[in-house]
């Protein structure tokens, strides 16, 4: 078989290395890195990592020793300790096997080749065809080129010879997510029909043979989940339906649905969430559970009648993506210690404040995760219950049945709780019961809508709670925001001048080294990928209790807290800018132009 080798024990043809120029439309500097040497004597992957300068010998040696103790691979140990990136590992694997490395942020895959195998197959093998070497040979990007079975199966599926190349798992996952573009779905031949079958979707990715309207809705939801969106907005705009995803807190337009499909799409979403499709004059809300690629996702659906027609917003609750670790949320050691000391007390109230969508509930879930032991009875009342916690009694607010935060909280007090979590303090009655519970030997965790930590104390007093109760009950207040994290692959170092810093509310006489957002394929050209928390943690000291008794304004309480060691939101943001986690523009966006930060 010319230009091909048969792997021992298999029948799959694997193409010999040939010049990569055979792949069409790839200019020089196209994201392909050839190996320094092809084949040759077998080497340990750790030796290749050192040879390429991806990690020093001492760290690699320490990782090998830890791997022996823990049962992990040395490469996993290096990655867990942030001493090796996934892209660096891919480069080392490619060099070890004498294969090309593909950087998919620069390399432009041939989507026709990519669609030669199904999405489930691509995910199963962690491999995607990305181009044609010639009429008989495919270039296949793989996370693990040593997976002989994957090579065999892809050869059988495509009827082509296979030439493996290596790319990172992140790049593979990103490419798979792009295989089913919304624009391609919308531009197909559609019919203005509605499916009136009742319905929860069993598996969104395996419904390619369904009616076009159903397939379109399934693709929209699946694409949103793959891109990590928190919300899907379907908005009538003239004769079309605009589709937008909220990714990392920012809305991004994804597609326009054609006019003849608009009513069908809205009706399909309403059918899925068990809403009345004939009622278009009043808002409706519902919920539906979906299975997407094998894991469960809940959607909270809200419809709103507008002058252009019904708009729909779907909140995505992906239980597999929730972060229940304070370290991973981005809480610095000093703030984490203050917060942990507060919620490990036997009684008292701990409040988390911030605007909607700032991650308050996730922070409380992380705290409950640490407190959740067999010795404690934990009861929560939430609206809605977003994530189910094993071993915790979670109560869902039901206004139609008369179950509100206040009524539920009163009943919970008779159920022998050790720890109570109230989803949100919305009114005076709920606040009163929560404060009284904290004073009668219970630990109470809750959220409140205020701009900063100090304002929470003043807000409770303004709601009608007696100052002496607030001063005695509240032990800690955490204010937080979520800032987008800079993409680690494309961020660039920059010097921020003192003039720019002062324009952003930072009093500084010196320039500052930082990073700026650029944009690449991995982050969808946004410059950001993922989010990190910004925190200020106010511990209620005796001096602050006296201020609460005197009904002191929030700025006065904040001044005392800062003198006692509290770091303001924007100070925490500035530190994360210095560390290259986020940008000064992002910190300014989420914290506003409040009190200036001194450098």
ABEGO torsion letter per residue (X at the ends): XBGBBBBBGBABBBBBBBBAAABBGBBBGAGBBBBABBEEBBBBAAAAAAAAGABBAAAAAAAAAAAAAAGBBAAAAAAAAGABBAAAAAAAAAAAAGBBBBBAAABBBBAAAAAABBAAAAAAAGBBBAEBABAABBBBBBABAABAAAAAAAAAAAGBBBBBBBBBAAAAAAAAAAABBAAAAAABBBBBBBBABBBBBABAAAAAABBAAAAAAAAAAAAAAAAGBABBBBBBBEABBBBBBBBGGBBBBABBBBAAAAAAAAAAAAAAAGBBAABAABBBBBBBBBBBGGBBBBBBBBBBBBAAEBBBBBBBBBAAABBABAAAAGBBAAAAAAAAAAAABABEBBBBBEBBGAGAAAAAAAAAAAABBAABBBBBBBOBBABBBBGBBBBBBBAAAGBBAAAAAAAAAAAGBABBBBABBABAAAAAAAAAAAAAGBBBBBBBBBABAAAAAAAAAAAGBBAAAAAAABABBBBBBBBBBBBAAABBBBBBBAAAAAAAGBBBABBBBBBBBAEBAAAGGAGBBEBBBBBBBBBBBAAAAAAAAAGBBAAAAAAAAAAAGBBBAAAAAAAAAAAGABBAAAAAAAAEABBBBBX
